[in-house]
Amino acid sequence: MTALDADVIVRALVQDDPEQGRQAAEVMARPALHVAKSTLLEAERVLRCLYGLPRDRVNAAFRRLLGLETLMMEDRSQVVQALDWHEEGMDFSRALHLSSSSGCDTFATFEKGHPLRGATKLTPRIERL
C-alpha cells in the first residue's frame, strides 16, 4: 500500500509540471493507496490558496479521488460528511474538524457566521463562544 502526500494529489490534479504530473499519475495508478484526513486538509488549502481553485472544483476532485476502488481513505464517512458541508458553504477545515468530532456533545468555536454556514443538523452541537 502506498500512502499519498498532498503534493502527489495536487500534482495529479493540476498537472502544472509535466514530469511531476506524470509521476503522480503513475503513483495514483498503483493497486493500493491510502490517504489520511490530514493529507486532504493540506491538499485543499494548497488547491484553494495557491491555485485558486473554487470549492466546487476541489470537492469534485476529492470525490473522484474517493471513488477510486484502490483507495483506502482514513475515516471515509467523516470525509464525505465534511465534503457535504463544504459544498453547502462551510470552510473545509472546519467541516473536517467538526465531522471528526461526532462522538462529542459540543464543538466550541469563536467562529461566527459564514464559516459555519451549511451546518444545519449537526452532531456535535456548535457552541459559539
N, CA, C and O atoms as CSV, one atom per row, in Angstrom:
chain,resi,resn,atom,element,x,y,z
A,1,MET,N,N,0.837,-1.174,0.000
A,1,MET,CA,C,0.000,0.000,0.000
A,1,MET,C,C,0.884,1.238,0.000
A,1,MET,O,O,1.911,1.286,0.677
A,2,THR,N,N,0.473,2.230,-0.763
A,2,THR,CA,C,1.209,3.481,-0.877
A,2,THR,C,C,0.394,4.612,-0.266
A,2,THR,O,O,-0.727,4.878,-0.701
A,3,ALA,N,N,0.945,5.272,0.733
A,3,ALA,CA,C,0.300,6.450,1.307
A,3,ALA,C,C,0.665,7.652,0.443
A,3,ALA,O,O,1.820,7.830,0.054
A,4,LEU,N,N,-0.339,8.468,0.151
A,4,LEU,CA,C,-0.120,9.631,-0.699
A,4,LEU,C,C,0.078,10.887,0.128
A,4,LEU,O,O,-0.628,11.115,1.110
A,5,ASP,N,N,1.042,11.699,-0.274
A,5,ASP,CA,C,1.232,13.014,0.316
A,5,ASP,C,C,0.381,14.000,-0.471
A,5,ASP,O,O,0.004,13.738,-1.613
A,6,ALA,N,N,0.084,15.132,0.147
A,6,ALA,CA,C,-0.743,16.150,-0.505
A,6,ALA,C,C,-0.138,16.608,-1.828
A,6,ALA,O,O,-0.874,16.867,-2.780
A,7,ASP,N,N,1.181,16.711,-1.905
A,7,ASP,CA,C,1.792,17.196,-3.142
A,7,ASP,C,C,1.560,16.248,-4.313
A,7,ASP,O,O,1.480,16.695,-5.458
A,8,VAL,N,N,1.451,14.952,-4.049
A,8,VAL,CA,C,1.168,13.991,-5.122
A,8,VAL,C,C,-0.265,14.189,-5.620
A,8,VAL,O,O,-0.517,14.182,-6.825
A,9,ILE,N,N,-1.195,14.363,-4.688
A,9,ILE,CA,C,-2.597,14.595,-5.064
A,9,ILE,C,C,-2.709,15.895,-5.860
A,9,ILE,O,O,-3.366,15.936,-6.900
A,10,VAL,N,N,-2.073,16.941,-5.376
A,10,VAL,CA,C,-2.129,18.239,-6.054
A,10,VAL,C,C,-1.533,18.138,-7.454
A,10,VAL,O,O,-2.138,18.616,-8.414
A,11,ARG,N,N,-0.369,17.531,-7.586
A,11,ARG,CA,C,0.276,17.413,-8.907
A,11,ARG,C,C,-0.587,16.600,-9.867
A,11,ARG,O,O,-0.691,16.933,-11.048
A,12,ALA,N,N,-1.204,15.538,-9.362
A,12,ALA,CA,C,-2.069,14.720,-10.221
A,12,ALA,C,C,-3.269,15.528,-10.708
A,12,ALA,O,O,-3.743,15.321,-11.825
A,13,LEU,N,N,-3.757,16.440,-9.882
A,13,LEU,CA,C,-4.933,17.229,-10.240
A,13,LEU,C,C,-4.613,18.416,-11.145
A,13,LEU,O,O,-5.300,18.641,-12.141
A,14,VAL,N,N,-3.580,19.169,-10.805
A,14,VAL,CA,C,-3.337,20.419,-11.537
A,14,VAL,C,C,-2.452,20.249,-12.766
A,14,VAL,O,O,-2.535,21.047,-13.700
A,15,GLN,N,N,-1.607,19.224,-12.778
A,15,GLN,CA,C,-0.753,18.940,-13.943
A,15,GLN,C,C,0.020,20.182,-14.401
A,15,GLN,O,O,0.115,20.454,-15.598
A,16,ASP,N,N,0.572,20.933,-13.438
A,16,ASP,CA,C,1.310,22.148,-13.793
A,16,ASP,C,C,2.793,21.885,-14.051
A,16,ASP,O,O,3.512,22.761,-14.532
A,17,ASP,N,N,3.236,20.690,-13.733
A,17,ASP,CA,C,4.614,20.283,-14.006
A,17,ASP,C,C,4.523,18.945,-14.738
A,17,ASP,O,O,4.150,17.941,-14.130
A,18,PRO,N,N,4.853,18.908,-16.021
A,18,PRO,CA,C,4.646,17.680,-16.801
A,18,PRO,C,C,5.311,16.435,-16.213
A,18,PRO,O,O,4.699,15.368,-16.169
A,19,GLU,N,N,6.534,16.564,-15.771
A,19,GLU,CA,C,7.237,15.390,-15.232
A,19,GLU,C,C,6.627,14.945,-13.909
A,19,GLU,O,O,6.350,13.760,-13.723
A,20,GLN,N,N,6.415,15.882,-12.991
A,20,GLN,CA,C,5.807,15.500,-11.716
A,20,GLN,C,C,4.359,15.045,-11.907
A,20,GLN,O,O,3.890,14.163,-11.188
A,21,GLY,N,N,3.663,15.627,-12.849
A,21,GLY,CA,C,2.303,15.188,-13.154
A,21,GLY,C,C,2.282,13.748,-13.634
A,21,GLY,O,O,1.414,12.968,-13.242
A,22,ARG,N,N,3.245,13.394,-14.489
A,22,ARG,CA,C,3.347,12.017,-14.980
A,22,ARG,C,C,3.663,11.067,-13.839
A,22,ARG,O,O,3.057,10.001,-13.727
A,23,GLN,N,N,4.621,11.455,-12.980
A,23,GLN,CA,C,4.985,10.607,-11.840
A,23,GLN,C,C,3.802,10.446,-10.880
A,23,GLN,O,O,3.552,9.351,-10.376
A,24,ALA,N,N,3.085,11.530,-10.634
A,24,ALA,CA,C,1.925,11.468,-9.739
A,24,ALA,C,C,0.866,10.533,-10.316
A,24,ALA,O,O,0.274,9.742,-9.583
A,25,ALA,N,N,0.624,10.617,-11.621
A,25,ALA,CA,C,-0.357,9.741,-12.265
A,25,ALA,C,C,0.062,8.281,-12.146
A,25,ALA,O,O,-0.782,7.411,-11.934
A,26,GLU,N,N,1.354,8.007,-12.281
A,26,GLU,CA,C,1.850,6.630,-12.133
A,26,GLU,C,C,1.609,6.117,-10.713
A,26,GLU,O,O,1.177,4.980,-10.527
A,27,VAL,N,N,1.885,6.948,-9.723
A,27,VAL,CA,C,1.669,6.543,-8.329
A,27,VAL,C,C,0.176,6.315,-8.095
A,27,VAL,O,O,-0.211,5.344,-7.443
A,28,MET,N,N,-0.661,7.205,-8.625
A,28,MET,CA,C,-2.108,7.090,-8.425
A,28,MET,C,C,-2.679,5.831,-9.081
A,28,MET,O,O,-3.777,5.396,-8.735
A,29,ALA,N,N,-1.948,5.255,-10.012
A,29,ALA,CA,C,-2.405,4.041,-10.692
A,29,ALA,C,C,-2.010,2.763,-9.940
A,29,ALA,O,O,-2.352,1.661,-10.369
A,30,ARG,N,N,-1.306,2.906,-8.843
A,30,ARG,CA,C,-0.898,1.724,-8.078
A,30,ARG,C,C,-2.123,1.006,-7.499
A,30,ARG,O,O,-3.182,1.610,-7.333
A,31,PRO,N,N,-1.967,-0.295,-7.193
A,31,PRO,CA,C,-3.124,-1.100,-6.797
A,31,PRO,C,C,-3.661,-0.859,-5.385
A,31,PRO,O,O,-4.776,-1.287,-5.088
A,32,ALA,N,N,-2.924,-0.202,-4.520
A,32,ALA,CA,C,-3.409,0.031,-3.153
A,32,ALA,C,C,-2.882,1.372,-2.660
A,32,ALA,O,O,-1.676,1.556,-2.496
A,33,LEU,N,N,-3.809,2.315,-2.423
A,33,LEU,CA,C,-3.448,3.665,-2.000
A,33,LEU,C,C,-4.106,3.997,-0.665
A,33,LEU,O,O,-5.181,3.489,-0.345
A,34,HIS,N,N,-3.456,4.842,0.095
A,34,HIS,CA,C,-4.013,5.319,1.371
A,34,HIS,C,C,-3.882,6.831,1.414
A,34,HIS,O,O,-2.856,7.392,1.032
A,35,VAL,N,N,-4.964,7.496,1.897
A,35,VAL,CA,C,-4.926,8.947,2.094
A,35,VAL,C,C,-5.419,9.236,3.504
A,35,VAL,O,O,-6.493,8.787,3.903
A,36,ALA,N,N,-4.630,9.983,4.247
A,36,ALA,CA,C,-5.014,10.412,5.589
A,36,ALA,C,C,-5.864,11.675,5.488
A,36,ALA,O,O,-5.739,12.440,4.532
A,37,LYS,N,N,-6.733,11.891,6.483
A,37,LYS,CA,C,-7.555,13.108,6.507
A,37,LYS,C,C,-6.683,14.358,6.482
A,37,LYS,O,O,-7.010,15.339,5.815
A,38,SER,N,N,-5.583,14.316,7.207
A,38,SER,CA,C,-4.698,15.490,7.254
A,38,SER,C,C,-4.114,15.798,5.877
A,38,SER,O,O,-3.816,16.953,5.575
A,39,THR,N,N,-3.953,14.786,5.051
A,39,THR,CA,C,-3.451,14.984,3.691
A,39,THR,C,C,-4.468,15.766,2.867
A,39,THR,O,O,-4.104,16.677,2.124
A,40,LEU,N,N,-5.749,15.405,3.002
A,40,LEU,CA,C,-6.788,16.148,2.277
A,40,LEU,C,C,-6.867,17.585,2.762
A,40,LEU,O,O,-7.066,18.510,1.974
A,41,LEU,N,N,-6.709,17.761,4.061
A,41,LEU,CA,C,-6.747,19.100,4.639
A,41,LEU,C,C,-5.665,19.978,3.997
A,41,LEU,O,O,-5.926,21.116,3.607
A,42,GLU,N,N,-4.456,19.436,3.894
A,42,GLU,CA,C,-3.363,20.178,3.277
A,42,GLU,C,C,-3.602,20.391,1.787
A,42,GLU,O,O,-3.369,21.485,1.272
A,43,ALA,N,N,-4.063,19.356,1.095
A,43,ALA,CA,C,-4.306,19.475,-0.346
A,43,ALA,C,C,-5.372,20.528,-0.639
A,43,ALA,O,O,-5.242,21.288,-1.599
A,44,GLU,N,N,-6.426,20.581,0.177
A,44,GLU,CA,C,-7.479,21.584,-0.033
A,44,GLU,C,C,-6.917,22.982,0.123
A,44,GLU,O,O,-7.208,23.867,-0.682
A,45,ARG,N,N,-6.113,23.184,1.153
A,45,ARG,CA,C,-5.529,24.508,1.385
A,45,ARG,C,C,-4.642,24.921,0.208
A,45,ARG,O,O,-4.710,26.065,-0.239
A,46,VAL,N,N,-3.818,24.013,-0.293
A,46,VAL,CA,C,-2.929,24.316,-1.421
A,46,VAL,C,C,-3.748,24.613,-2.677
A,46,VAL,O,O,-3.471,25.577,-3.390
A,47,LEU,N,N,-4.758,23.780,-2.945
A,47,LEU,CA,C,-5.573,23.981,-4.144
A,47,LEU,C,C,-6.334,25.306,-4.093
A,47,LEU,O,O,-6.479,25.991,-5.105
A,48,ARG,N,N,-6.817,25.652,-2.902
A,48,ARG,CA,C,-7.580,26.893,-2.729
A,48,ARG,C,C,-6.669,28.115,-2.714
A,48,ARG,O,O,-6.900,29.080,-3.443
A,49,CYS,N,N,-5.631,28.068,-1.879
A,49,CYS,CA,C,-4.798,29.253,-1.667
A,49,CYS,C,C,-3.755,29.483,-2.756
A,49,CYS,O,O,-3.579,30.616,-3.204
A,50,LEU,N,N,-3.068,28.443,-3.186
A,50,LEU,CA,C,-2.008,28.619,-4.178
A,50,LEU,C,C,-2.514,28.559,-5.612
A,50,LEU,O,O,-2.009,29.266,-6.483
A,51,TYR,N,N,-3.514,27.713,-5.857
A,51,TYR,CA,C,-4.002,27.543,-7.225
A,51,TYR,C,C,-5.329,28.240,-7.481
A,51,TYR,O,O,-5.769,28.318,-8.628
A,52,GLY,N,N,-5.971,28.747,-6.442
A,52,GLY,CA,C,-7.211,29.499,-6.608
A,52,GLY,C,C,-8.402,28.678,-7.070
A,52,GLY,O,O,-9.350,29.223,-7.634
A,53,LEU,N,N,-8.364,27.370,-6.837
A,53,LEU,CA,C,-9.490,26.534,-7.250
A,53,LEU,C,C,-10.708,26.808,-6.370
A,53,LEU,O,O,-10.586,26.879,-5.147
A,54,PRO,N,N,-11.864,26.960,-6.975
A,54,PRO,CA,C,-13.085,27.178,-6.195
A,54,PRO,C,C,-13.549,25.883,-5.524
A,54,PRO,O,O,-13.152,24.787,-5.921
A,55,ARG,N,N,-14.379,26.026,-4.518
A,55,ARG,CA,C,-14.835,24.888,-3.719
A,55,ARG,C,C,-15.467,23.789,-4.564
A,55,ARG,O,O,-15.258,22.611,-4.275
A,56,ASP,N,N,-16.233,24.133,-5.598
A,56,ASP,CA,C,-16.891,23.086,-6.381
A,56,ASP,C,C,-15.871,22.215,-7.119
A,56,ASP,O,O,-16.064,21.005,-7.242
A,57,ARG,N,N,-14.789,22.823,-7.609
A,57,ARG,CA,C,-13.753,22.030,-8.292
A,57,ARG,C,C,-12.960,21.178,-7.311
A,57,ARG,O,O,-12.616,20.037,-7.619
A,58,VAL,N,N,-12.665,21.721,-6.130
A,58,VAL,CA,C,-11.956,20.950,-5.102
A,58,VAL,C,C,-12.821,19.763,-4.674
A,58,VAL,O,O,-12.339,18.633,-4.599
A,59,ASN,N,N,-14.089,20.025,-4.395
A,59,ASN,CA,C,-14.977,18.945,-3.972
A,59,ASN,C,C,-15.097,17.862,-5.034
A,59,ASN,O,O,-15.039,16.671,-4.727
A,60,ALA,N,N,-15.264,18.282,-6.289
A,60,ALA,CA,C,-15.380,17.306,-7.370
A,60,ALA,C,C,-14.113,16.458,-7.469
A,60,ALA,O,O,-14.188,15.245,-7.664
A,61,ALA,N,N,-12.960,17.091,-7.337
A,61,ALA,CA,C,-11.693,16.358,-7.405
A,61,ALA,C,C,-11.575,15.373,-6.245
A,61,ALA,O,O,-11.165,14.229,-6.440
A,62,PHE,N,N,-11.931,15.811,-5.046
A,62,PHE,CA,C,-11.845,14.922,-3.885
A,62,PHE,C,C,-12.844,13.776,-3.992
A,62,PHE,O,O,-12.535,12.656,-3.586
A,63,ARG,N,N,-14.017,14.028,-4.523
A,63,ARG,CA,C,-14.998,12.950,-4.690
A,63,ARG,C,C,-14.530,11.940,-5.738
A,63,ARG,O,O,-14.768,10.741,-5.595
A,64,ARG,N,N,-13.864,12.425,-6.793
A,64,ARG,CA,C,-13.280,11.487,-7.767
A,64,ARG,C,C,-12.210,10.634,-7.099
A,64,ARG,O,O,-12.135,9.427,-7.327
A,65,LEU,N,N,-11.387,11.268,-6.275
A,65,LEU,CA,C,-10.354,10.540,-5.543
A,65,LEU,C,C,-10.980,9.469,-4.656
A,65,LEU,O,O,-10.524,8.325,-4.637
A,66,LEU,N,N,-12.023,9.842,-3.922
A,66,LEU,CA,C,-12.703,8.875,-3.052
A,66,LEU,C,C,-13.353,7.741,-3.836
A,66,LEU,O,O,-13.593,6.661,-3.297
A,67,GLY,N,N,-13.636,7.993,-5.109
A,67,GLY,CA,C,-14.257,6.982,-5.953
A,67,GLY,C,C,-13.300,5.926,-6.478
A,67,GLY,O,O,-13.729,4.935,-7.068
A,68,LEU,N,N,-12.000,6.133,-6.269
A,68,LEU,CA,C,-11.031,5.130,-6.723
A,68,LEU,C,C,-11.194,3.850,-5.915
A,68,LEU,O,O,-11.148,3.876,-4.685
A,69,GLU,N,N,-11.380,2.751,-6.594
A,69,GLU,CA,C,-11.542,1.461,-5.908
A,69,GLU,C,C,-10.292,1.055,-5.150
A,69,GLU,O,O,-10.366,0.276,-4.200
A,70,THR,N,N,-9.156,1.572,-5.558
A,70,THR,CA,C,-7.880,1.197,-4.954
A,70,THR,C,C,-7.530,2.054,-3.731
A,70,THR,O,O,-6.491,1.847,-3.105
A,71,LEU,N,N,-8.394,3.012,-3.395
A,71,LEU,CA,C,-8.085,3.968,-2.341
A,71,LEU,C,C,-8.714,3.592,-1.003
A,71,LEU,O,O,-9.912,3.321,-0.914
A,72,MET,N,N,-7.880,3.581,0.032
A,72,MET,CA,C,-8.373,3.471,1.392
A,72,MET,C,C,-8.252,4.857,2.006
A,72,MET,O,O,-7.148,5.358,2.218
A,73,MET,N,N,-9.393,5.471,2.287
A,73,MET,CA,C,-9.437,6.812,2.864
A,73,MET,C,C,-9.617,6.692,4.364
A,73,MET,O,O,-10.519,5.994,4.828
A,74,GLU,N,N,-8.772,7.362,5.126
A,74,GLU,CA,C,-8.927,7.380,6.581
A,74,GLU,C,C,-10.279,8.017,6.916
A,74,GLU,O,O,-10.590,9.110,6.444
A,75,ASP,N,N,-11.069,7.332,7.726
A,75,ASP,CA,C,-12.362,7.848,8.187
A,75,ASP,C,C,-13.203,8.379,7.030
A,75,ASP,O,O,-13.646,9.527,7.041
A,76,ARG,N,N,-13.411,7.533,6.045
A,76,ARG,CA,C,-14.118,7.905,4.809
A,76,ARG,C,C,-15.455,8.595,5.083
A,76,ARG,O,O,-15.748,9.617,4.463
A,77,SER,N,N,-16.262,8.068,5.985
A,77,SER,CA,C,-17.589,8.660,6.225
A,77,SER,C,C,-17.468,10.081,6.777
A,77,SER,O,O,-18.290,10.939,6.456
A,78,GLN,N,N,-16.461,10.336,7.596
A,78,GLN,CA,C,-16.243,11.687,8.119
A,78,GLN,C,C,-15.804,12.635,7.001
A,78,GLN,O,O,-16.207,13.798,6.974
A,79,VAL,N,N,-14.995,12.144,6.099
A,79,VAL,CA,C,-14.544,12.964,4.971
A,79,VAL,C,C,-15.723,13.280,4.049
A,79,VAL,O,O,-15.862,14.410,3.580
A,80,VAL,N,N,-16.569,12.282,3.790
A,80,VAL,CA,C,-17.746,12.508,2.944
A,80,VAL,C,C,-18.658,13.545,3.584
A,80,VAL,O,O,-19.166,14.430,2.895
A,81,GLN,N,N,-18.873,13.447,4.908
A,81,GLN,CA,C,-19.696,14.434,5.601
A,81,GLN,C,C,-19.078,15.825,5.486
A,81,GLN,O,O,-19.783,16.804,5.242
A,82,ALA,N,N,-17.761,15.910,5.661
A,82,ALA,CA,C,-17.080,17.196,5.541
A,82,ALA,C,C,-17.238,17.770,4.132
A,82,ALA,O,O,-17.445,18.974,3.977
A,83,LEU,N,N,-17.144,16.932,3.114
A,83,LEU,CA,C,-17.335,17.401,1.738
A,83,LEU,C,C,-18.768,17.888,1.516
A,83,LEU,O,O,-18.986,18.878,0.818
A,84,ASP,N,N,-19.738,17.197,2.106
A,84,ASP,CA,C,-21.135,17.639,2.001
A,84,ASP,C,C,-21.303,19.024,2.613
A,84,ASP,O,O,-21.909,19.902,2.000
A,85,TRP,N,N,-20.774,19.225,3.811
A,85,TRP,CA,C,-20.867,20.527,4.474
A,85,TRP,C,C,-20.094,21.588,3.704
A,85,TRP,O,O,-20.525,22.738,3.609
A,86,HIS,N,N,-18.958,21.195,3.158
A,86,HIS,CA,C,-18.159,22.134,2.358
A,86,HIS,C,C,-18.954,22.591,1.137
A,86,HIS,O,O,-18.927,23.771,0.787
A,87,GLU,N,N,-19.656,21.674,0.493
A,87,GLU,CA,C,-20.499,22.037,-0.646
A,87,GLU,C,C,-21.586,23.027,-0.245
A,87,GLU,O,O,-21.978,23.883,-1.039
A,88,GLU,N,N,-22.074,22.908,0.997
A,88,GLU,CA,C,-23.131,23.785,1.496
A,88,GLU,C,C,-22.595,25.144,1.941
A,88,GLU,O,O,-23.378,26.040,2.258
A,89,GLY,N,N,-21.268,25.311,1.968
A,89,GLY,CA,C,-20.699,26.607,2.275
A,89,GLY,C,C,-19.772,26.657,3.471
A,89,GLY,O,O,-19.187,27.705,3.745
A,90,MET,N,N,-19.617,25.552,4.193
A,90,MET,CA,C,-18.731,25.554,5.351
A,90,MET,C,C,-17.283,25.449,4.891
A,90,MET,O,O,-16.985,24.764,3.912
A,91,ASP,N,N,-16.401,26.115,5.586
A,91,ASP,CA,C,-14.969,26.012,5.368
A,91,ASP,C,C,-14.559,24.539,5.480
A,91,ASP,O,O,-14.997,23.852,6.403
A,92,PHE,N,N,-13.723,24.040,4.554
A,92,PHE,CA,C,-13.386,22.617,4.545
A,92,PHE,C,C,-12.689,22.171,5.830
A,92,PHE,O,O,-13.010,21.116,6.377
A,93,SER,N,N,-11.740,22.968,6.310
A,93,SER,CA,C,-11.017,22.538,7.515
A,93,SER,C,C,-11.958,22.444,8.709
A,93,SER,O,O,-11.880,21.494,9.487
A,94,ARG,N,N,-12.851,23.429,8.858
A,94,ARG,CA,C,-13.798,23.395,9.967
A,94,ARG,C,C,-14.765,22.207,9.804
A,94,ARG,O,O,-15.104,21.536,10.778
A,95,ALA,N,N,-15.198,21.963,8.572
A,95,ALA,CA,C,-16.104,20.838,8.315
A,95,ALA,C,C,-15.437,19.513,8.673
A,95,ALA,O,O,-16.080,18.624,9.232
A,96,LEU,N,N,-14.146,19.379,8.353
A,96,LEU,CA,C,-13.440,18.141,8.679
A,96,LEU,C,C,-13.228,18.015,10.185
A,96,LEU,O,O,-13.359,16.926,10.742
A,97,HIS,N,N,-12.903,19.120,10.840
A,97,HIS,CA,C,-12.756,19.076,12.302
A,97,HIS,C,C,-14.077,18.684,12.948
A,97,HIS,O,O,-14.112,17.853,13.856
A,98,LEU,N,N,-15.159,19.283,12.477
A,98,LEU,CA,C,-16.477,19.030,13.053
A,98,LEU,C,C,-16.926,17.595,12.800
A,98,LEU,O,O,-17.415,16.937,13.718
A,99,SER,N,N,-16.773,17.102,11.591
A,99,SER,CA,C,-17.192,15.733,11.287
A,99,SER,C,C,-16.344,14.716,12.054
A,99,SER,O,O,-16.811,13.615,12.346
A,100,SER,N,N,-15.117,15.075,12.377
A,100,SER,CA,C,-14.246,14.182,13.145
A,100,SER,C,C,-14.549,14.218,14.636
A,100,SER,O,O,-13.968,13.459,15.412
A,101,SER,N,N,-15.458,15.098,15.034
A,101,SER,CA,C,-15.828,15.242,16.449
A,101,SER,C,C,-17.204,14.662,16.733
A,101,SER,O,O,-17.864,15.069,17.689
A,102,SER,N,N,-17.635,13.728,15.921
A,102,SER,CA,C,-19.001,13.219,16.010
A,102,SER,C,C,-19.316,12.537,17.336
A,102,SER,O,O,-20.491,12.430,17.688
A,103,GLY,N,N,-18.340,12.082,18.072
A,103,GLY,CA,C,-18.589,11.440,19.360
A,103,GLY,C,C,-18.719,12.425,20.515
A,103,GLY,O,O,-18.925,12.019,21.659
A,104,CYS,N,N,-18.600,13.706,20.222
A,104,CYS,CA,C,-18.643,14.740,21.258
A,104,CYS,C,C,-20.037,15.363,21.339
A,104,CYS,O,O,-20.828,15.278,20.400
A,105,ASP,N,N,-20.319,15.988,22.481
A,105,ASP,CA,C,-21.603,16.669,22.655
A,105,ASP,C,C,-21.612,18.043,22.009
A,105,ASP,O,O,-22.599,18.433,21.386
A,106,THR,N,N,-20.508,18.782,22.157
A,106,THR,CA,C,-20.439,20.133,21.627
A,106,THR,C,C,-19.109,20.365,20.918
A,106,THR,O,O,-18.119,19.679,21.169
A,107,PHE,N,N,-19.117,21.344,20.032
A,107,PHE,CA,C,-17.937,21.769,19.296
A,107,PHE,C,C,-17.788,23.258,19.588
A,107,PHE,O,O,-18.528,24.071,19.036
A,108,ALA,N,N,-16.850,23.621,20.442
A,108,ALA,CA,C,-16.674,25.010,20.869
A,108,ALA,C,C,-15.822,25.762,19.857
A,108,ALA,O,O,-14.767,25.289,19.435
A,109,THR,N,N,-16.303,26.949,19.474
A,109,THR,CA,C,-15.591,27.755,18.497
A,109,THR,C,C,-15.895,29.234,18.707
A,109,THR,O,O,-16.964,29.595,19.199
A,110,PHE,N,N,-14.967,30.066,18.337
A,110,PHE,CA,C,-15.194,31.503,18.330
A,110,PHE,C,C,-15.765,31.948,16.981
A,110,PHE,O,O,-16.201,33.090,16.835
A,111,GLU,N,N,-15.762,31.064,16.017
A,111,GLU,CA,C,-16.209,31.376,14.662
A,111,GLU,C,C,-17.704,31.674,14.645
A,111,GLU,O,O,-18.497,30.974,15.276
A,112,LYS,N,N,-18.072,32.709,13.922
A,112,LYS,CA,C,-19.476,33.086,13.779
A,112,LYS,C,C,-19.777,33.292,12.305
A,112,LYS,O,O,-18.911,33.710,11.537
A,113,GLY,N,N,-20.984,33.004,11.923
A,113,GLY,CA,C,-21.422,33.343,10.571
A,113,GLY,C,C,-20.923,32.423,9.488
A,113,GLY,O,O,-20.978,31.200,9.621
A,114,HIS,N,N,-20.438,33.012,8.418
A,114,HIS,CA,C,-20.162,32.322,7.157
A,114,HIS,C,C,-19.417,30.991,7.278
A,114,HIS,O,O,-19.856,30.021,6.659
A,115,PRO,N,N,-18.311,30.880,8.039
A,115,PRO,CA,C,-17.589,29.614,8.046
A,115,PRO,C,C,-18.406,28.433,8.577
A,115,PRO,O,O,-18.055,27.279,8.330
A,116,LEU,N,N,-19.486,28.713,9.299
A,116,LEU,CA,C,-20.325,27.635,9.808
A,116,LEU,C,C,-21.603,27.473,8.997
A,116,LEU,O,O,-22.445,26.635,9.321
A,117,ARG,N,N,-21.750,28.272,7.944
A,117,ARG,CA,C,-22.910,28.127,7.078
A,117,ARG,C,C,-22.928,26.707,6.535
A,117,ARG,O,O,-21.875,26.144,6.237
A,118,GLY,N,N,-24.084,26.139,6.407
A,118,GLY,CA,C,-24.202,24.773,5.939
A,118,GLY,C,C,-24.309,23.792,7.082
A,118,GLY,O,O,-24.611,22.617,6.872
A,119,ALA,N,N,-24.064,24.266,8.293
A,119,ALA,CA,C,-24.148,23.393,9.464
A,119,ALA,C,C,-25.580,23.418,9.974
A,119,ALA,O,O,-25.934,24.260,10.799
A,120,THR,N,N,-26.383,22.523,9.500
A,120,THR,CA,C,-27.785,22.517,9.887
A,120,THR,C,C,-28.048,21.454,10.942
A,120,THR,O,O,-28.222,21.792,12.113
A,121,LYS,N,N,-28.082,20.215,10.574
A,121,LYS,CA,C,-28.340,19.121,11.520
A,121,LYS,C,C,-26.998,18.562,11.975
A,121,LYS,O,O,-26.452,17.643,11.365
A,122,LEU,N,N,-26.477,19.130,13.054
A,122,LEU,CA,C,-25.122,18.779,13.455
A,122,LEU,C,C,-25.069,17.970,14.733
A,122,LEU,O,O,-25.831,18.191,15.674
A,123,THR,N,N,-24.172,17.053,14.735
A,123,THR,CA,C,-23.737,16.377,15.942
A,123,THR,C,C,-22.222,16.383,15.841
A,123,THR,O,O,-21.691,15.768,14.916
A,124,PRO,N,N,-21.521,17.017,16.702
A,124,PRO,CA,C,-21.999,17.674,17.912
A,124,PRO,C,C,-22.636,19.038,17.636
A,124,PRO,O,O,-22.496,19.605,16.552
A,125,ARG,N,N,-23.328,19.535,18.636
A,125,ARG,CA,C,-23.933,20.866,18.576
A,125,ARG,C,C,-22.808,21.902,18.609
A,125,ARG,O,O,-21.829,21.739,19.338
A,126,ILE,N,N,-22.952,22.966,17.817
A,126,ILE,CA,C,-21.942,24.025,17.795
A,126,ILE,C,C,-22.198,24.975,18.935
A,126,ILE,O,O,-23.301,25.500,19.090
A,127,GLU,N,N,-21.161,25.196,19.739
A,127,GLU,CA,C,-21.219,26.167,20.830
A,127,GLU,C,C,-20.362,27.350,20.413
A,127,GLU,O,O,-19.134,27.267,20.382
A,128,ARG,N,N,-21.024,28.448,20.093
A,128,ARG,CA,C,-20.302,29.662,19.709
A,128,ARG,C,C,-19.938,30.428,20.970
A,128,ARG,O,O,-20.808,30.774,21.770
A,129,LEU,N,N,-18.662,30.688,21.141
A,129,LEU,CA,C,-18.175,31.376,22.328
A,129,LEU,C,C,-18.185,32.882,22.137
A,129,LEU,O,O,-17.804,33.622,23.044
